[in-house]
Amino acid sequence: MLVTVSLVMSWLLRFDFSLPYRRILLTSCLLLVGVRLTTLRLFNLNHGWWHFASVSDATNILKAVTAGSVAFFAVNRYLFGAVAFPRSVYFLEAVLTACFLAGARLGSRVLVESVRRDSSRSKRVMVVGAGFAAQMVIRELARPNSGYAAVGCVDDDRSKIGVHILGVPVLGTIEELEILVEDNPAEEILIAIPSASGSQMRRITDACQKAKLPFKTVPTLSDIIRGEASINQFREVRLEDLLGRESVQIDLEAVRNQIAARTIIVTGAAGSIGSELCRQILDYRPARLICLDQSETGLFLLRLELDTRQNDAQVAFRVADVTDGERVRSLLSEFSPEIIFHAAAYKHVPLMESNVQEAVKNNVLGLLSLVGLADESGCKNFVMISSDKAVNPSNIMGATKRTCELILSSRPQNEMRCVSVRFGNVLGSSGSVVPVLTQQLHNHVPLTVTHPDIKRFFMTTREAVALVLQAFVIGKHGDILVLDMGEQVRIVDLARALIRLSGKSERDVEIRFTGLREGEKLSEELFYEREEVIPTSCEKIKRTKGPLKDWPELCRQLEELRASMCVDGAAPVRAKMKEIVPEYFFPTGISKQTCDESLGERTFRAVAGDD
């Protein structure tokens, strides 16, 4: 119909609104309609919903009309001999047809979107950002049944104020958000800046708090690039958004070459780091992945998750204690792994201070047994997850991790490559500070922080494991590789950020300081003073070079440590650990300590009260 109307209108314009030569007009019209329908089909314009029309549709319309006009001219003039057909009509008809086809689609979209905007059921939202991501968000909001209607945008770029993005005006800056939502009532704020840094996100969420409106954000760029989320999947702002750690860039091909088609064991597989290791390892298509842990429930839950993402790999789940030599020997004989990621460890500092022997048994003697059995079974690569608490340790957990580093770095080189990876706290890991604070917030009780100045290194679990895999690729035998943790974050600042994210005010939630617990320091370190820090091929991974232990002497000390486990009390065990790790400092006769650190020196002063 549109093509016919276009031809008739062109004829009227050419002949001063009269219709001469009607026979030529009729026969040409039949030919033109056939040609136009054919070319429209060739460019996939014969189907689709017009109210989803886009720039690509307009481009295809121009291509189809141009191709159809050329074909119509050639067939009509040279095949059918219609030399009397006016040449100007060829041009006029093409222009009108293109306008009508594009206009019909545009009009349909405008009509549908205007009906959607008039819907009283849509939630009115203010969009933070006026860039490409905001344009995509606004486009998604305009979809039928999206449930949202954008009332305006805010952006720090003042040159954009007054500009309309797909019909939505840029009203002002982020600082003016509180005033703007009063003049332009909204029910929610959507943050459409996926590349925002941590400081930017903190400033934006502060503005949202002042506006007293709930807020959500689009996924981060790294999530979008990995295909794990799309721009229209709005979510709550998370703590890691406020920390603003840059997305990790790793050599995917190098990791894939090391993991693909190989048999891998992950110990401590049910833990935070172990389970994420299993997830990411499966992305690289190993031949077999064996998930080993002594937690039956943890392995059961992990199995439910990994059953849906095995990626053609054989995945086995085995309940075992790494200190059980015979059980481990049997498993290594059964599977003959080429790579072992050792994430199993007792890691909760205050709890291990009361269970010193178990910490040493699991962390040190368990590693010593496992690495020996792995070597016997022909394993080629052994990677141990260490901790920043291994540096100048003030607790038994850190001392055991340092001992494990010394074992792997001092062990004589043979066919099995041993690497340690040292990093700090992982956001949201089991038993860490963030889940504890979140639970306290949920239970409407005061948030407990041990000290106003206590601070820690933090990174996300995904980032930590991605870097562990990269470290596994680039590490040489005996290496202690340290992950770039950025700047330390005060725990009290995390608590305040969680309060803001919950939509509450700091006036509504009490933060209570309880005093440092046993073994705690005000801040952690990533390197010893005597360690040389060497860059690697990955910017976020550093190699350390320090004095090594004499291996026979270390073996003798470890045997004495094993013997001290039979003596009652923790004191003999601590004393032997002190021989192995001279930097290990543990105060005696103090139930609570406050640890002040300055220029690398540590002093403790007692705080009155029972432990």
Secondary structure, 3 states (H helix, E strand, C coil): CHHHHHHHHHHHHHCCCCCCCHHHHHHHHHHHHHHHHHHHHHCCCCCCCHHHCCHHHHHHHHHHHHHHHHHHHHHHHHHCCCCCCCHHHHHHHHHHHHHHHHHHHHHHHHHHHHHHHCCCCCEEEEEECCCHHHHHHHHHHCCCCCCEEEEEEECCCHHHCCCEECCEEEEECHHHHHHHHHHCCCCEEEECCCCCCHHHHHHHHHHHHHHCCCEEECCCHHHHHCCCCCCCCCEECCHHHHHCCCCCCCCHHHHHHHHCCCEEEEECCCCHHHHHHHHHHHHCCCCEEEEEECCHHHHHHHHHHHCCCCCCCEEEEEECCCCCHHHHHHHHHHHCCCEEEECCCCCCHHHHHCCHHHHHHHHHHHHHHHHHHHHHCCCCEEEEECCHHHCCCCCHHHHHHHHHHHHHHHCCCCCCEEEEEECCEECCCCCCHHHHHHHHHHCCCCEEECCCCCEECEECHHHHHHHHHHHHHHCCCCCEEEECCCCCEEHHHHHHHHHHHCCCCCCCCCEEECCCCCCCCCCCCCCCCCCEEEECCCCCEEEEECCCCCHHHHHHHHHHHHHHCCCCCCHHHHHHHHHHCCCCCCCCCCCCEEEEEECCEEEEEECCCCC
